[in-house]
Amino acid sequence: MKKKLVIIGGGFAGFWSAMSAVRQSREINRENELEIILINPDNYMTIRPRLYEVSLEGLRVPLDKYFIPLGIKQVSGKAEIIDPEVRIVTVSTDQGVHRYGYDYLILASGSQLKGMNIPGFQYTFNLDTYQNAQRLEDHLIRLAKADFSGDGARTFVIAGAGLTGLEAATSIEEKANLLRKKYAGSGADFKVILLEKEKEIAGMYAKDAQTYIVSTLQHKNITTMTGTYVKEINQDQIILKDGTAIQTQTVIWCAGMVASSLTSFLNGKRDASGRLMVDQFLKLAGHPEVIVAGDVASVPVDTDGHISLMACQFSIDLGKWAGHNAVNDLFSLPLKAYMNESYVTCLDLGQNDGLFTTGWERKLLYQGAEGKSIKTRITRELIYPGEVEETVKASSPERPVKV
Ligand SMILES: Cc1cc2nc3c(=O)[nH]c(=O)nc-3n(C[C@H](O)[C@H](O)[C@H](O)COP(=O)(O)OP(=O)(O)OC[C@H]3O[C@@H](n4cnc5c(N)ncnc54)[C@H](O)[C@@H]3O)c2cc1C
């Protein structure tokens, strides 16, 4: 009887887990003894890092292209319950509820925007999923068709100046302008306001990178308001804690991510984002047949005490390690420890602007058009899988040599 590897989640971590499991099972000549089942709500891997972009085209990679030729079974549905005692995952699908037994489980169900208990939160938009980015786009099209008329139609408020908030703030005007032109509207003066609860913008960056970000926001006429909290949201205005009211029909919420709630079915320590704390082999203490990868995992990544972040750089890597280690564990072979000593970040700051930083202090290496072009190459090329066999080969758990 074949051993069953069940993967929950078809994002970066789940997809690369599946590729790596195929590769490693071939490597040890056990591919005929392994069945891989991946559960995801739909047949796509969504390229979440691009959901803030002006166009949503090409942001979903069809899983079938890889899974059909490689014999991976994809279940379209939502895993509702994991029962680690009996090793069964209960999944709701359009055809009803199904139960899948496993010999080994990779949990890779990612993260989601943290819901907020603020009156009117339901009026906010976000860039968390493809469907939510589409909802924002549909809203902007409606505004464009009405020539952005009406109170607050030309003002965009972005709540949260983390990486996603900065990217949303510096791209929204370009997006609105394109739609305005497409729907034959007249000229519109847009206003973009970026709200941040911390005292300064981009405080997570080194001084040089922070200075560049702040000056770029100024140059692009983006108003920043720091040390501020949102108290209430209505359809056409937002009210801040100090009573300031801003007329707007578009609030894009970019503050706070939490790990998928499926983590609650497994025992283990969690960090502040709800991620399960695993060892460097991605294993969870007390669950010998479970590996956790991607945004649901908090993994030590070096000998200096750094921990993985919710970022696709880690999710892709962790998927490669997860598939490899799950197969080796199933067939009693040694596991490979994860290490990443070359942490980098890249950020899009709109037309002609972007940055690339190195190290955990996030020091500026490239900025301006050069920074933007590196960012674009990473998110439009390097994080996409290539052709099927090329992708299987690329799933080896190796990191580029540190430079
Ligand atoms: C707007 C935005 C911009 C970003 N920009 C960057 C960036 O510039 N650089 C960077 O490194 N990272 C960025 N990130 C973060 C990056 O996208 C995530 O770290 C990455 O997607 C995590 O990969 P993952 O596979 O762990 O999870 P996800 O990509 O979240 O994939 C999880 C998958 O599991 C599925 N799933 C969830 N629950 C269930 C369930 N119950 N049953 C079955 N399937 C389930 C989901 O539908 C999804 O397909 C950005 C994220 C967003 C939202």
The ligand as an SDF file (V2000), in Angstrom:
LIG
                    3D

 53 58  0  0  0  0  0  0  0  0999 V2000
   -0.3500   42.0740   -0.7630 C   0  0  0  0  0  0  0  0  0  0  0  0
    0.7950   41.2040   -0.3070 C   0  0  0  0  0  0  0  0  0  0  0  0
    2.0900   41.5720   -0.6560 C   0  0  0  0  0  0  0  0  0  0  0  0
    3.1540   40.7790   -0.2610 C   0  0  0  0  0  0  0  0  0  0  0  0
    4.4100   41.1370   -0.6460 N   0  0  0  0  0  0  0  0  0  0  0  0
    5.4390   40.3410   -0.3460 C   0  0  0  0  0  0  0  0  0  0  0  0
    6.7530   40.6670   -0.8030 C   0  0  0  0  0  0  0  0  0  0  0  0
    6.9790   41.6800   -1.4600 O   0  0  0  0  0  0  0  0  0  0  0  0
    7.7550   39.8140   -0.4900 N   0  0  0  0  0  0  0  0  0  0  0  0
    7.5390   38.6790    0.2380 C   0  0  0  0  0  0  0  0  0  0  0  0
    8.4920   37.9280    0.4750 O   0  0  0  0  0  0  0  0  0  0  0  0
    6.3180   38.3540    0.6840 N   0  0  0  0  0  0  0  0  0  0  0  0
    5.2630   39.1540    0.4210 C   0  0  0  0  0  0  0  0  0  0  0  0
    4.0150   38.8310    0.8720 N   0  0  0  0  0  0  0  0  0  0  0  0
    3.8690   37.6510    1.7380 C   0  0  0  0  0  0  0  0  0  0  0  0
    3.7970   36.3660    0.9320 C   0  0  0  0  0  0  0  0  0  0  0  0
    2.8210   36.4850   -0.0550 O   0  0  0  0  0  0  0  0  0  0  0  0
    3.4940   35.2210    1.8720 C   0  0  0  0  0  0  0  0  0  0  0  0
    4.5470   35.1250    2.8030 O   0  0  0  0  0  0  0  0  0  0  0  0
    3.3480   33.9250    1.1190 C   0  0  0  0  0  0  0  0  0  0  0  0
    2.2750   33.9800    0.2200 O   0  0  0  0  0  0  0  0  0  0  0  0
    3.1500   32.7870    2.0900 C   0  0  0  0  0  0  0  0  0  0  0  0
    3.0960   31.5910    1.3780 O   0  0  0  0  0  0  0  0  0  0  0  0
    2.3220   30.3500    2.0050 P   0  0  0  0  0  0  0  0  0  0  0  0
    2.3390   29.2820    0.9790 O   0  0  0  0  0  0  0  0  0  0  0  0
    2.8400   30.0630    3.3560 O   0  0  0  0  0  0  0  0  0  0  0  0
    0.8540   30.8700    2.2240 O   0  0  0  0  0  0  0  0  0  0  0  0
   -0.2040   31.4440    1.1920 P   0  0  0  0  0  0  0  0  0  0  0  0
    0.4400   32.0660    0.0330 O   0  0  0  0  0  0  0  0  0  0  0  0
   -1.1180   32.2330    2.0570 O   0  0  0  0  0  0  0  0  0  0  0  0
   -0.9290   30.1360    0.6730 O   0  0  0  0  0  0  0  0  0  0  0  0
   -1.7410   29.3700    1.5300 C   0  0  0  0  0  0  0  0  0  0  0  0
   -2.7140   28.5920    0.6910 C   0  0  0  0  0  0  0  0  0  0  0  0
   -3.4620   27.7490    1.5610 O   0  0  0  0  0  0  0  0  0  0  0  0
   -4.8410   27.8680    1.2560 C   0  0  0  0  0  0  0  0  0  0  0  0
   -5.6230   27.5760    2.4530 N   0  0  0  0  0  0  0  0  0  0  0  0
   -5.8190   28.3700    3.5260 C   0  0  0  0  0  0  0  0  0  0  0  0
   -6.6410   27.7580    4.3970 N   0  0  0  0  0  0  0  0  0  0  0  0
   -6.9580   26.5630    3.8540 C   0  0  0  0  0  0  0  0  0  0  0  0
   -7.7940   25.4900    4.2680 C   0  0  0  0  0  0  0  0  0  0  0  0
   -8.4740   25.5240    5.4190 N   0  0  0  0  0  0  0  0  0  0  0  0
   -7.9010   24.4210    3.4490 N   0  0  0  0  0  0  0  0  0  0  0  0
   -7.2280   24.3650    2.2790 C   0  0  0  0  0  0  0  0  0  0  0  0
   -6.4380   25.3560    1.8360 N   0  0  0  0  0  0  0  0  0  0  0  0
   -6.2990   26.4440    2.6180 C   0  0  0  0  0  0  0  0  0  0  0  0
   -4.9820   29.3110    0.7830 C   0  0  0  0  0  0  0  0  0  0  0  0
   -6.1620   29.4690    0.0170 O   0  0  0  0  0  0  0  0  0  0  0  0
   -3.7140   29.4720   -0.0420 C   0  0  0  0  0  0  0  0  0  0  0  0
   -3.8900   29.0100   -1.3470 O   0  0  0  0  0  0  0  0  0  0  0  0
    2.9270   39.5990    0.5030 C   0  0  0  0  0  0  0  0  0  0  0  0
    1.6190   39.2410    0.8600 C   0  0  0  0  0  0  0  0  0  0  0  0
    0.5620   40.0270    0.4700 C   0  0  0  0  0  0  0  0  0  0  0  0
   -0.8410   39.6090    0.8620 C   0  0  0  0  0  0  0  0  0  0  0  0
  1  2  1  0
  2  3  1  0
  2 52  2  0
  3  4  2  0
  4  5  1  0
  4 50  1  0
  5  6  2  0
  6  7  1  0
  6 13  1  0
  7  8  2  0
  7  9  1  0
  9 10  1  0
 10 11  2  0
 10 12  1  0
 12 13  2  0
 13 14  1  0
 14 15  1  0
 14 50  1  0
 15 16  1  0
 16 17  1  0
 16 18  1  0
 18 19  1  0
 18 20  1  0
 20 21  1  0
 20 22  1  0
 22 23  1  0
 23 24  1  0
 24 25  2  0
 24 26  1  0
 24 27  1  0
 27 28  1  0
 28 29  2  0
 28 30  1  0
 28 31  1  0
 31 32  1  0
 32 33  1  0
 33 34  1  0
 33 48  1  0
 34 35  1  0
 35 36  1  0
 35 46  1  0
 36 37  1  0
 36 45  1  0
 37 38  2  0
 38 39  1  0
 39 40  1  0
 39 45  2  0
 40 41  1  0
 40 42  2  0
 42 43  1  0
 43 44  2  0
 44 45  1  0
 46 47  1  0
 46 48  1  0
 48 49  1  0
 50 51  2  0
 51 52  1  0
 52 53  1  0
M  END
$$$$
